[in-house]
Amino acid sequence: MAVGHAPAPDAESSDQAPRNSTRQVVVASLAGTSIEFYDFYVYATAAVLVFPHMFFPAGDATAATLQSLATFAIAFVARPLGSALFGHFGDRIGRKSTLVASLLTMGISTVVIGVLPGYEQIGIVAPLLLALCRFGQGLGLGGEWGGAALLATENAPPNRRAFFGTFPQLGAPIGFFFANGLFLLLSEVMDDQTFLAWGWRVPFLVSAALVAVGLWVRLTLHETPAFAKVVERDERAKVPLAQVFRTDFKALVLGTFIMLATYVLFYLMTVFSLSYGTAKTGLGYDRSAFLVMLLIGVVFFALATPVAGVLADRYGRRSTLLVTTAAIIVFGLLLGPWFGANSTVATVSFLVVGLGLMGMTFGPMGAVLPELFPTAVRYTGASVAYNVAGLLGASVAPYIATWLASSYGLGWVGVYLAAMASITLLALLLSKETKQSSLD
């Protein structure tokens, strides 16, 4: 195995290195990912509600929405690059410093979006700048999740790793809740003209304060015990990405496809459902009313996430995910008639069940992906698997679903979800249980 010899700034003897308390681990992993996902979801919501009107020429509303969703997908191209970049430094320098850098990258990109001029002011340059900032968001988030998951799992007791791994996962529903809650509040206190003129910028600018809080929390951390041991044994990989492809390629492929259904489900339940639910050619709900329904569903996402972690610690990661993935396939086959029923009860129950399943599949991933890789390349391996799955699943899910719904009907969106979940089911069947894996 290729190893490096430079001393790490935070490296102390593994027996003498200070430990992070459970409170530090919870706050740092949860706060950071909540801020990162807040930034990401602010963009996702604006991509449906604002950007088609703000950054693209007036004309066909469906075409503008598809163009906006295309910029949304850019971040998923950037995320694997971010996972390789930040993963390299996370495995070479340490988890702590890399997590600070990823948070800054994401936060600065988000704040800049909040001050961009629109298409009417600078023409074609506006969507180009928007795309560049979106790339920056993806680059930062590409390095964020893997570091936060390792912060949680590498500090966890062996029999509670899946539960500790749900701490960064909870950042997803929390970030989504605050991002969409703020959009809902602004929609209630502003008329549509004011909201489109400048109100939509507020959630992006608020990110500056949130990033400052996140940085303060993360700067108080110590390096994880597992990484300290790697430094002590002088086992850091010289080029982590190359080593992952050379020695852990099977784990990389399995991890990517194990995560695929999670991504497709979530972005269908959030970005696509919001777009279709509020479109005149879709369900035609008022924007505020549908955001409230989404927020109800996200509560169940948050509740299901730690439950999934507890089940994964007790019964195993593989068993928990096999049952959940089978349920997602059934859910996909029912999506057309359920979501298409166009009644408040049907819509709310659809969002509650779908986002509840999201919590059940997303919760264990904070442990599953890190457990697939050795410590020397764990940041890189887990991050790349996570973000390549995002490129294959989430980046195109809203676009494909919008096209399927408009061209062939809502039922085909469900078939698409069921097909992606079937690939995940196959990957799980080919994988081994990682519950007893050591993270030293």
C-alpha positions, 0 to 999 in steps of 0.5 A: 500500500502506498503511504505518505510520510509528512506529519499531520498537523493534528496528529498525536499518539492515538493513546494521547490524542484528545477525544471528541465528546458525544455532544461535540460529535452530535453538534458538529456533524449535525450543524454542519450538514444542516447548513450544507443541506440548507444551502443545497435545498434553498437552490432546489426550491428556488430552481422550481419557484424563482429561477425559471422566471429570473435567469432565463428568457421569457417564453415556454414555462416548461422549457424554462423549468427544464433549463432551471433544473438543468442548472440544478443538475450541475452540482451533481457533476461537481460533487464527485470532483469535490469528493475526490478533492476534499477526500484527498485532503481528508485522508491526507491532512485530516477530517477536521480541516477538510470539513472547514474548507468544504463548508466555506466553499459551499457557503460562499457559493450560496451567498453569491447566488443571493446577489446575482443580477437576473437575465433582464439585467445582464442577459446570457451571463446571468445563467452562466454565473448561476451555473458557476455558483451551482458548481461551487455548491456541488464542489463543497457538498461533495466534500461535506457528507463524507467528512461528517459521516466519518466524524460521527462513525469514527467517534462512535462505540462499535455497537452504535455506529449506525445510530451515530451515523444518523447524526449527519443524515439528520442534517438533510431533513433539518436543512430542508425544513428550514430552507423551505420554511423560510421560503414559505414565510417569505411567501406569506409576508410578501406578494408574488411581485415582491418575492420575485423582485428581491424576497427570494434572495433572503434565504441565500444571504442568511446562509452567511450567518449560518456558515459562521456558526458552523465554522465556530462549531467545527473549529473546536473539534479534535481529529478522529481516533481512527485517523490519528491511528493511521497517522501514528502507523504512517499508513496514509495513502499518497493518492487516496483516489488512485488507491480506492480504484486499485484496491477497493473498486468493488466496494466503490461500485456496490456503495454507489448503487446501494445509494442510488435509490435513496437519491432518486426517491428523495429528489422525486419527493422534493424537487419533482413533487414541488414542481408537479404539485404547483404546476398548472399542468400538474396538480395546480396547488398553491405554492404555500399550500404545497410547501406546508404539505412538504414540511409535514412529510419532512417531519416523518423523514426526520423521525424515520432517520434515527429509527433506521439507525437503531434498526441497522445496529440491531438487525444489520445494515443489509437486512434493514436496507433490503426491506426498505428498498423492497418497500420503495419498489412497491411505493414506486408502482403505486406513485401514479394513482396515489400522487395523481389522485389530486386530493389533499389527503392523498397528497399529504399521505403520499408525501408522508410515506415517501419521505418516511421511506427516505428516512429509512433508506438514508439513515443507515448510509452514514454507517454503511458507506464508511464501513466499506472502506479502510481508514486510509482511504475512507474519506475518499471512498465513502465520498466518491460512492455517495456523490457518484450515486448523486450524479447517476440518480439525483442529478437527472431525477427531477428532469427525467421525472418532469419529462416522463410525466409530461410525455407519458403520464405520472405512472411512468415516474413511479416505474422509473423509481421502481427500476432504480430501486431494483438496481439498489436491491441487486447491489444489496444482495451482492454485498455483505453485512458490515455491522461487525466491520472495524473502523480502526 
